[in-house]
Amino acid sequence: MDDELHERIRAVITDVPAGTVATYGDIAALSGAPSPRMVGRALAEDGHDLPWHRILRANGTPAPHLAHDQLERLRAEGVLADGQRIDLRKYRWRPEGDDEDGTSGLF
């Protein structure tokens, strides 16, 4: 992954506000990454200073090895899980310009 793409991924993750979540696919689409796996790779290699806990799998669940810590951090921000799943319809971040009903924009 080139440095420019890496920095775009970091910038988009930084923009996800407290109390909301995004999926790896959301971040990939917004940053121009070719796949959600690249977002996961960027977080694994250089995500310690980012709000990594706000990034979830497409089904609204955290990675199993991060689940406890991630769900605790989200709960502290007011994002509540049903079991280990976050309701993406309720908590998904919608960047400026996206309609709440999802009829336009990225989501």
PEJOQUI-V325016 format. One record per pair of residues at least 12 apart in sequence whose ideal C-beta (glycine too) atoms are under 10 Angstrom apart, sorted by sequence separation. I is the first residue (numbers start at 1). J is the second residue. D is the distance in Angstrom with one decimal. If there is no record, write none. Layout:
{{I J D} {I J D}}
//
This chain:
{{15 27 9.5} {24 36 3.6} {25 37 9.9} {27 39 4.5} {28 40 9.4} {40 52 9.9} {43 55 6.6} {62 74 8.3} {71 83 9.5} {74 86 6.8} {79 91 5.0} {94 106 8.4} {95 107 8.3} {23 36 7.2} {24 37 7.5} {26 39 8.8} {27 40 9.3} {53 66 7.8} {71 84 6.6} {78 91 8.8} {89 102 8.7} {94 107 6.1} {12 26 8.4} {13 27 5.9} {16 30 9.6} {24 38 8.7} {25 39 8.0} {28 42 9.9} {52 66 8.1} {56 70 8.0} {67 81 9.3} {70 84 9.4} {71 85 9.7} {77 91 9.5} {93 107 8.4} {9 24 9.9} {12 27 5.2} {15 30 8.3} {24 39 4.5} {27 42 8.8} {40 55 8.3} {55 70 8.9} {71 86 8.2} {92 107 6.4} {12 28 8.9} {23 39 8.9} {24 40 5.6} {27 43 8.9} {39 55 7.1} {53 69 7.3} {54 70 8.8} {68 84 9.3} {70 86 9.5} {10 27 9.8} {12 29 9.2} {13 30 9.4} {22 39 9.4} {24 41 9.9} {40 57 9.2} {52 69 9.8} {53 70 4.6} {67 84 5.7} {74 91 8.2} {9 27 6.3} {12 30 4.7} {13 31 8.4} {24 42 9.9} {52 70 7.9} {53 71 8.4} {56 74 8.8} {8 27 9.5} {9 28 7.9} {11 30 9.2} {12 31 4.6} {24 43 8.4} {36 55 9.5} {44 63 9.7} {53 72 8.5} {54 73 8.3} {62 81 8.7} {88 107 8.9} {11 31 7.4} {12 32 9.3} {43 63 9.7} {53 73 4.0} {54 74 7.2} {61 81 8.6} {64 84 8.7} {9 30 8.9} {10 31 8.6} {12 33 8.9} {36 57 8.5} {52 73 8.8} {53 74 5.9} {60 81 8.4} {8 30 8.4} {9 31 4.6} {36 58 7.5} {51 73 8.4} {60 82 8.9} {61 83 8.8} {62 84 6.9} {8 31 4.2} {9 32 8.8} {40 63 8.1} {43 66 9.9} {51 74 10.0} {53 76 9.2} {54 77 8.0} {56 79 9.8} {61 84 5.5} {62 85 9.2} {7 31 9.1} {8 32 6.2} {9 33 5.8} {53 77 8.3} {60 84 8.9} {61 85 5.2} {62 86 8.2} {6 31 9.3} {8 33 7.6} {54 79 8.0} {56 81 10.0} {60 85 4.6} {61 86 7.4} {5 31 7.0} {13 39 7.8} {51 77 9.0} {53 79 9.1} {59 85 6.9} {60 86 4.5} {5 32 6.9} {6 33 9.3} {12 39 8.6} {27 54 9.7} {59 86 9.5} {60 87 6.6} {4 32 9.4} {5 33 6.1} {27 55 6.3} {57 85 9.6} {60 88 4.8} {5 34 8.7} {9 38 7.1} {10 39 10.0} {13 42 8.1} {22 51 9.8} {26 55 8.3} {56 85 8.9} {57 86 9.8} {59 88 8.5} {60 89 9.2} {9 39 5.7} {13 43 7.3} {21 51 9.7} {26 56 9.2} {56 86 5.9} {58 88 8.5} {60 90 9.8} {9 40 9.9} {20 51 9.8} {24 55 6.0} {25 56 9.9} {60 91 8.5} {1 33 8.0} {6 38 8.9} {9 41 9.1} {10 42 6.8} {21 53 8.5} {22 54 6.4} {23 55 7.1} {24 56 7.6} {25 57 8.9} {26 58 8.9} {54 86 9.7} {56 88 7.6} {60 92 8.7} {1 34 9.4} {5 38 7.4} {9 42 4.6} {10 43 9.0} {18 51 7.5} {21 54 5.0} {22 55 5.9} {23 56 5.6} {24 57 6.6} {25 58 5.6} {8 42 9.5} {9 43 8.2} {13 47 7.3} {16 50 9.0} {17 51 8.7} {20 54 6.7} {21 55 7.1} {22 56 7.4} {23 57 6.6} {24 58 7.2} {6 41 9.3} {7 42 9.4} {14 49 9.2} {16 51 6.0} {19 54 9.0} {21 56 5.3} {23 58 5.1} {56 91 9.2} {6 42 5.7} {10 46 7.2} {14 50 6.2} {15 51 9.3} {16 52 9.8} {18 54 7.8} {23 59 8.7} {56 92 9.1} {1 38 5.9} {5 42 8.3} {9 46 9.2} {10 47 7.9} {13 50 4.8} {14 51 7.1} {16 53 9.8} {17 54 8.3} {23 60 7.9} {54 91 9.2} {9 47 9.2} {12 50 9.9} {13 51 6.5} {16 54 4.6} {55 93 9.9} {6 45 8.5} {7 46 10.0} {10 49 8.9} {11 50 9.8} {13 52 7.2} {16 55 7.2} {21 60 7.8} {24 63 9.7} {54 93 7.6} {1 41 6.9} {6 46 7.2} {10 50 6.3} {1 42 6.8} {9 50 9.3} {13 54 7.5} {21 62 9.6} {13 55 6.4} {12 55 9.7} {1 45 8.9} {21 70 9.7} {21 74 7.0} {20 74 9.6} {18 73 9.8} {19 74 8.8} {18 74 9.5} {21 77 9.3} {20 77 8.3} {18 76 9.0} {19 77 5.0} {20 78 9.5} {21 79 6.2} {18 77 4.6} {19 78 4.9} {20 79 7.3} {17 77 9.1} {18 78 7.9} {19 79 6.2} {18 79 8.7} {26 88 9.3} {23 86 9.9} {30 93 9.6} {21 86 5.6} {23 88 7.2} {30 95 6.9} {20 86 9.9} {21 87 9.5} {22 88 9.0} {26 92 7.5} {27 93 9.7} {21 88 7.1} {26 93 7.3} {26 94 9.7} {21 90 9.6} {22 91 9.5} {23 92 7.7} {26 95 9.0} {20 90 9.6} {21 91 5.1} {22 92 6.7} {23 93 9.5} {20 91 5.7} {21 92 6.2} {22 93 4.8} {19 91 7.4} {20 92 6.7} {21 93 6.5} {22 94 9.5} {20 93 3.9} {22 95 9.1} {19 93 9.1} {20 94 8.0} {16 92 9.8} {17 93 6.6} {30 106 6.6} {16 93 5.1} {29 106 5.7} {30 107 9.8} {15 93 8.1} {17 95 9.9} {29 107 8.7} {16 95 9.1} {15 95 7.4} {26 106 7.1} {12 93 9.9} {15 96 9.9} {25 106 10.0} {26 107 6.8} {25 107 9.9} {12 95 8.8} {23 107 9.3} {22 107 9.0}}
//
